[in-house]
């Protein structure tokens, strides 16, 4: 995958491409289809993409389950350190304290 500096004309062209989301979903599906040959980090990333943007509820659910399996087999020191409020889908993150 080619990376462009933020704010460059190439970045705007890539962002405006309507095929971009479909390509990312296809890449995520390819990673999960050949899961034995990819790192846990890449598998987690693919699962997160499909869990949020998968085409069907079944695909999103399967991605969430696989993400739980990968997280369970990963030692704590390699996991993402998240606070409860970091999850945008969490009800806890919606609370505002004064």
C-alpha positions in Angstrom: 0.0 0.0 0.0 1.4 3.4 -0.9 1.4 6.1 1.7 1.3 9.8 0.9 2.2 12.7 3.2 -0.9 14.3 4.9 -2.2 17.2 3.0 -0.6 16.3 -0.3 -2.6 16.3 -3.6 -2.2 12.5 -3.8 -3.9 12.1 -0.4 -6.9 14.1 -1.6 -7.1 12.0 -4.8 -6.9 8.7 -2.8 -9.6 9.9 -0.3 -11.9 11.0 -3.1 -11.7 7.6 -4.8 -15.1 5.9 -4.2 -13.4 2.5 -4.6 -11.2 3.1 -1.5 -13.5 1.6 1.2 -14.2 -1.5 -1.0 -10.4 -2.0 -1.5 -9.7 -1.8 2.3 -12.5 -4.3 3.0 -11.1 -6.6 0.3 -7.6 -6.3 1.9 -9.1 -7.1 5.3 -10.9 -10.1 4.0 -7.7 -11.3 2.3 -5.8 -11.1 5.5 -8.4 -13.1 7.3 -8.6 -15.7 4.5 -4.9 -16.4 4.9 -4.7 -15.8 8.6 -1.8 -18.3 9.2 0.6 -16.1 7.3 -0.2 -12.7 9.0 0.8 -11.2 12.3 -1.6 -10.8 15.1 -1.4 -7.0 14.7 -2.5 -7.2 11.1 -5.2 -9.7 12.0 -6.5 -7.4 14.7 -6.5 -4.5 12.3 -8.4 -6.5 9.7 -10.9 -7.7 12.3 -11.5 -4.1 13.5 -12.1 -2.9 10.0 -14.6 -5.7 9.2 -16.3 -5.4 12.6 -17.1 -1.8 11.9 -17.6 -1.7 8.1 -18.5 -5.3 7.1 -21.3 -5.6 4.6 -23.4 -8.0 6.6 -24.2 -8.5 10.3 -22.8 -12.0 10.1 -19.5 -10.7 8.7 -19.3 -8.0 11.5 -20.1 -10.6 14.2 -17.6 -13.1 12.9 -14.9 -10.4 12.9 -15.7 -9.4 16.5 -15.5 -13.0 17.6 -12.2 -13.5 15.8 -10.9 -10.3 17.4 -11.8 -11.7 20.9 -9.9 -15.0 20.1 -6.8 -13.1 18.9 -6.9 -10.8 21.9 -7.2 -13.8 24.3 -4.1 -15.5 22.9 -2.0 -12.3 22.9 0.0 -11.6 26.1 -1.1 -8.5 28.0 2.1 -6.6 27.2 1.4 -6.7 23.5 -2.3 -5.7 23.6 -3.5 -2.2 23.0 -3.8 -0.3 26.2 -7.3 1.2 26.1 -9.4 2.9 28.7 -13.1 2.2 28.8 -13.9 5.6 27.3 -11.6 5.0 24.3 -14.1 2.7 22.6 -16.4 4.9 20.4 -19.1 2.1 20.4 -19.1 1.8 24.2 -21.9 3.3 26.3 -19.3 4.3 28.9 -17.5 6.5 26.3 -20.7 8.5 25.8 -20.8 9.7 29.4 -19.7 13.2 30.0 -18.5 14.2 33.4 -18.3 17.7 34.7 
